[in-house]
Amino acid sequence: MGQTLPKEEVVKAHFDQRAKVFETGHYVRDKDKLDKIVEFAGLGGIRTALEIGIGTGAVAREIKTKVKELHGLDISVGMLEKASEVLPRNRLVVGDAQNLPFLDNSFEFVYWRSLITHVPQYRKCIEEAYRVSKTKALLIEPTLPDEESANWFFDLNRLRDDTHTCFFTVEEFVEWVEETGLKNVEVETMQQTVEVTNWLEAGNAPAGLKEKVLEFCRNAPVDVKKAVSMRFAEDDASFELKWAMVRGEKY
Ligand SMILES: C[S@@+](CC[C@H](N)C(=O)[O-])C[C@H]1O[C@@H](n2cnc3c(N)ncnc32)[C@H](O)[C@@H]1O
């Protein structure tokens, strides 16, 4: 029997490999969604900011012109290498979102997009974001309409890679954020169509996986197909996710 690697090691290795194709994912550089993130963030008067799980810097590219000093942290050196095309290296840190190497209240604004679905202690991550933020936080995650679809999406992802720990509904996500103590919590959602072919390519999946994934989509429970608006084309399938943007203030 082989030893199981800690999830963080699996995530690191996956994103190191995937860094070169990550931005081909249709949502990653979607200008319309990035504009909505910047607008919802409300960055007037913010000087210092941190993106946790900065990846290749796709969101940071938009935020950096709106704040005086933007920093980024990620567990994957490969992703940070790409992010160094967006931010100076001395503002990028290798680290774990579950245990941030920063003092309390270090950054006025703390945010992430798409992080805790890869993290074993996802509540700890939210607490850490709260701890290091001084005035507000914006946490963005993909969500599913119900538990059955969230479980189905988890199983679908496992066909492609073993980096995920959980998927959840908007309501669950908001509840966890509110539990940290963030106040005046506001929520906005954005729809995303996921096309299986693009999802596989941008996930650095082996070419032979597509038929298996399409079969998995065809065999999804009827309720899940309905909940995620699954559609089939000749050589592809697509379905809908909802990005939840949850913003709160610290004091
Ligand atoms: C789906 S990507 C999102 C990247 C970027 N935020 C974006 O939206 O374009 C998730 C990122 O989180 C990072 N990540 C995953 N687990 C992490 C952890 N425990 N600590 C820090 N970063 C982590 C990954 O390496 C990856 O760069």
The ligand as a MOL file (V3000), in Angstrom:
LIG
                    3D

  0  0  0     0  0            999 V3000
M  V30 BEGIN CTAB
M  V30 COUNTS 27 29 0 0 0
M  V30 BEGIN ATOM
M  V30 1 C -8.1470 27.8300 -8.2050 0
M  V30 2 S -6.6310 28.6480 -7.8810 0 CHG=1
M  V30 3 C -7.1500 30.3630 -7.7840 0
M  V30 4 C -6.0290 31.3450 -8.0800 0
M  V30 5 C -6.4240 32.8220 -8.0520 0
M  V30 6 N -6.9240 33.2090 -6.7570 0
M  V30 7 C -7.4450 33.1240 -9.1210 0
M  V30 8 O -8.6260 33.2270 -8.7830 0
M  V30 9 O -7.0800 33.2590 -10.2940 0 CHG=-1
M  V30 10 C -6.3310 28.2270 -6.1860 0
M  V30 11 C -5.0110 28.7360 -5.6610 0
M  V30 12 O -4.9590 28.5160 -4.2430 0
M  V30 13 C -3.6890 28.0130 -3.9050 0
M  V30 14 N -3.8120 27.2420 -2.6430 0
M  V30 15 C -4.4520 26.0620 -2.4520 0
M  V30 16 N -4.3420 25.6730 -1.1640 0
M  V30 17 C -3.6270 26.6350 -0.5340 0
M  V30 18 C -3.2000 26.8110 0.8110 0
M  V30 19 N -3.4700 25.9130 1.7700 0
M  V30 20 N -2.4910 27.9190 1.1110 0
M  V30 21 C -2.2010 28.8460 0.1550 0
M  V30 22 N -2.5780 28.7270 -1.1280 0
M  V30 23 C -3.2850 27.6420 -1.4790 0
M  V30 24 C -3.2940 27.1650 -5.0930 0
M  V30 25 O -1.9030 26.9110 -5.1460 0
M  V30 26 C -3.8120 28.0070 -6.2440 0
M  V30 27 O -2.8490 28.9390 -6.6840 0
M  V30 END ATOM
M  V30 BEGIN BOND
M  V30 1 1 1 2
M  V30 2 1 2 3
M  V30 3 1 2 10
M  V30 4 1 3 4
M  V30 5 1 4 5
M  V30 6 1 5 6
M  V30 7 1 5 7
M  V30 8 2 7 8
M  V30 9 1 7 9
M  V30 10 1 10 11
M  V30 11 1 11 12
M  V30 12 1 11 26
M  V30 13 1 12 13
M  V30 14 1 13 14
M  V30 15 1 13 24
M  V30 16 1 14 15
M  V30 17 1 14 23
M  V30 18 2 15 16
M  V30 19 1 16 17
M  V30 20 1 17 18
M  V30 21 2 17 23
M  V30 22 1 18 19
M  V30 23 2 18 20
M  V30 24 1 20 21
M  V30 25 2 21 22
M  V30 26 1 22 23
M  V30 27 1 24 25
M  V30 28 1 24 26
M  V30 29 1 26 27
M  V30 END BOND
M  V30 END CTAB
M  END
